């Protein structure tokens, strides 16, 4: 059957389409994903938010189904290490019911209200850092300690000791608190790019 399709296509009786390498498509998540709960092998369900057109023909229409898998999920650590989520896009299902095997790479991610970004490893999503918030926690604790130390001792020495103690408490709070997780909410969009051409009969 495949041979006949190729013969007919060569004769101009059947048109064969191909998604060119370098093609971008935007995918919208149907289900939410978080490094709090995600496990390797979990399924990911999406729909195409933009169509793929080839020579004016809708090869992959909007709202086509897309499926993928979580290939790696790492929670944020308490002392160090940020949350990481790697996903693999595996297939598109067209409205006709035809399934196309694909393996595009992740280019960017957009999840409203979060600071996710694509990491250096292929198809990896990372949560933004919290250095600014961490410094603020330490500074606030230090200020609170200085105020308490100054009141108790009625001197700058007491304030200094209080600031040191408060800073230590703030640092301990930062170290014992988990960082933010990667949270891709329902409706988040993923921009993916095809590294190689995909033939569609």
TAUR-V435918 format. One record per residue. N is the residue number from 0. RES is the residue in one letter. SS is DSSP state (A for helix, B for strand, O for the rest). Layout:
BEGIN
n:N res:RES ss:SS
n:N res:RES ss:SS
END
This chain:
BEGIN
n:0 res:X ss:O
n:1 res:X ss:A
n:2 res:X ss:A
n:3 res:X ss:A
n:4 res:X ss:A
n:5 res:X ss:A
n:6 res:X ss:A
n:7 res:X ss:A
n:8 res:X ss:A
n:9 res:X ss:A
n:10 res:X ss:O
n:11 res:X ss:O
n:12 res:X ss:O
n:13 res:X ss:O
n:14 res:X ss:O
n:15 res:X ss:O
n:16 res:X ss:B
n:17 res:X ss:B
n:18 res:X ss:B
n:19 res:X ss:O
n:20 res:X ss:O
n:21 res:X ss:O
n:22 res:X ss:O
n:23 res:X ss:B
n:24 res:X ss:B
n:25 res:X ss:B
n:26 res:X ss:B
n:27 res:X ss:B
n:28 res:X ss:B
n:29 res:X ss:O
n:30 res:X ss:O
n:31 res:X ss:O
n:32 res:X ss:B
n:33 res:X ss:B
n:34 res:X ss:O
n:35 res:X ss:O
n:36 res:X ss:O
n:37 res:X ss:O
n:38 res:X ss:O
n:39 res:X ss:O
n:40 res:X ss:O
n:41 res:X ss:O
n:42 res:X ss:B
n:43 res:X ss:B
n:44 res:X ss:B
n:45 res:X ss:B
n:46 res:X ss:B
n:47 res:X ss:B
n:48 res:X ss:O
n:49 res:X ss:O
n:50 res:X ss:O
n:51 res:X ss:B
n:52 res:X ss:B
n:53 res:X ss:B
n:54 res:X ss:O
n:55 res:X ss:O
n:56 res:X ss:B
n:57 res:X ss:B
n:58 res:X ss:B
n:59 res:X ss:B
n:60 res:X ss:O
n:61 res:X ss:O
n:62 res:X ss:O
n:63 res:X ss:O
n:64 res:X ss:B
n:65 res:X ss:B
n:66 res:X ss:B
n:67 res:X ss:B
n:68 res:X ss:B
n:69 res:X ss:B
n:70 res:X ss:B
n:71 res:X ss:B
n:72 res:X ss:B
n:73 res:X ss:B
n:74 res:X ss:O
n:75 res:X ss:O
n:76 res:X ss:O
n:77 res:X ss:O
n:78 res:X ss:O
n:79 res:X ss:O
n:80 res:X ss:O
n:81 res:X ss:O
n:82 res:X ss:O
n:83 res:X ss:B
n:84 res:X ss:B
n:85 res:X ss:B
n:86 res:X ss:B
n:87 res:X ss:B
n:88 res:X ss:B
n:89 res:X ss:B
n:90 res:X ss:B
n:91 res:X ss:B
n:92 res:X ss:B
n:93 res:X ss:O
n:94 res:X ss:O
n:95 res:X ss:O
n:96 res:X ss:O
n:97 res:X ss:O
n:98 res:X ss:B
n:99 res:X ss:B
n:100 res:X ss:B
n:101 res:X ss:O
n:102 res:X ss:O
n:103 res:X ss:O
n:104 res:X ss:B
n:105 res:X ss:B
n:106 res:X ss:B
n:107 res:X ss:B
n:108 res:X ss:B
n:109 res:X ss:B
n:110 res:X ss:O
n:111 res:X ss:O
n:112 res:X ss:O
n:113 res:X ss:O
n:114 res:X ss:O
n:115 res:X ss:B
n:116 res:X ss:B
n:117 res:X ss:B
n:118 res:X ss:O
n:119 res:X ss:O
n:120 res:X ss:O
n:121 res:X ss:O
n:122 res:X ss:O
n:123 res:X ss:B
n:124 res:X ss:B
n:125 res:X ss:B
n:126 res:X ss:B
n:127 res:X ss:O
n:128 res:X ss:O
n:129 res:X ss:O
n:130 res:X ss:A
n:131 res:X ss:A
n:132 res:X ss:A
n:133 res:X ss:A
n:134 res:X ss:A
n:135 res:X ss:A
n:136 res:X ss:A
n:137 res:X ss:A
n:138 res:X ss:A
n:139 res:X ss:A
n:140 res:X ss:A
n:141 res:X ss:A
n:142 res:X ss:A
n:143 res:X ss:A
n:144 res:X ss:A
n:145 res:X ss:A
n:146 res:X ss:A
n:147 res:X ss:A
n:148 res:X ss:A
n:149 res:X ss:A
n:150 res:X ss:A
n:151 res:X ss:A
n:152 res:X ss:A
n:153 res:X ss:O
n:154 res:X ss:O
n:155 res:X ss:A
n:156 res:X ss:A
n:157 res:X ss:A
n:158 res:X ss:A
n:159 res:X ss:A
n:160 res:X ss:A
n:161 res:X ss:A
n:162 res:X ss:A
n:163 res:X ss:A
n:164 res:X ss:A
n:165 res:X ss:A
n:166 res:X ss:A
n:167 res:X ss:A
n:168 res:X ss:A
n:169 res:X ss:A
n:170 res:X ss:A
n:171 res:X ss:A
n:172 res:X ss:A
n:173 res:X ss:A
n:174 res:X ss:A
n:175 res:X ss:A
n:176 res:X ss:O
n:177 res:X ss:O
n:178 res:X ss:O
n:179 res:X ss:O
n:180 res:X ss:O
n:181 res:X ss:O
n:182 res:X ss:B
n:183 res:X ss:B
n:184 res:X ss:O
n:185 res:X ss:O
n:186 res:X ss:O
n:187 res:X ss:O
n:188 res:X ss:B
n:189 res:X ss:B
n:190 res:X ss:B
n:191 res:X ss:B
n:192 res:X ss:B
n:193 res:X ss:O
n:194 res:X ss:O
n:195 res:X ss:O
n:196 res:X ss:O
n:197 res:X ss:B
n:198 res:X ss:B
n:199 res:X ss:B
n:200 res:X ss:O
END
